[in-house]
Amino acid sequence: MTAAQVMPAAPNRDIIVNGDPVTTGASTLADLLIELGYGDRKVATAINGDFVPEAVRETTGLVPNARIEIVAPRQGG
């Protein structure tokens, strides 16, 4: 890829993740999970209170000020 073909950097977005402010370059929920270190871990996700199934995370875009909830299941009883 030449300098003329370099893709522009993704814009940073200010969002809220589990109640904490986060600035991210991720454009999708799937990218955000990778950026935050969740990788392939099984988690439940929601944006602005709406559940987001794993199957659509790669196509679910992030917008500034979105409220993201990421919940990992716990073991035990």
N, C-alpha and C positions, 0 to 999 in steps of 0.2 A: 504494500500500500504506500503510495507516495504522499508527501505532505499535503498535496491538494486534495487527496482522497480521505484524509483523516476525518473521522466522525466527530462532530462537536460533543463536548462533554454533556452529560445529562444534567439538567438543572437540579439544584438542590431543592428539597421540599421540607418545610417545617411541619411536622406531624406530631401527634401524641401517641405514644406506645405504652400501654398499661399505666396510663396516668402521668407518664414522664415525657417532657418535650424531647424530640429527636429531630436532627437534621439529617436527611438521607438523600442520596443520589439515585436510589431505587425508583424505578418507574412502575413496577408491579408489586403486588403483595408477595409473590413468590420470590422476587429479587430481594425484597426487604427481609424475608425470613432467612435467606442465605447471608445477607449482609450482617444480620444480628446474631449469626452463629447457630441458628436452628437447623440448618441443613435439611436432612431427611427425617428429622425427629417428628413423631406424631404429635401434632398440636391442633387445637381448635382455634379458629380465627373469626374475627368480626370487624367490620368497618362501620363506624357510626351506629353501633348497636345491631347491625344486620349480619347474621351468620354468613360466612363465606366458605363454601365447601372446598376441599382440597382440589377437586377437579377443575375449578375455575380460577385458582389463584394466579396462574400464569397470564391470564387475560384480564385480571382485575387491576385496573390502574389506581395509582395513588394521587390524591390531590392535596394541595396545601391545607393544613389544619384538620386533616382527617384524624379521627380517633380510632386507633387500632387496638384491639384486644387480642392477646396471644395467650392461650391457656394450655399448659401441658398437663396431661393426666397424671394423677398420683396413684401410687400403689399402696396397698394396705387397707385397713378397714377399721 
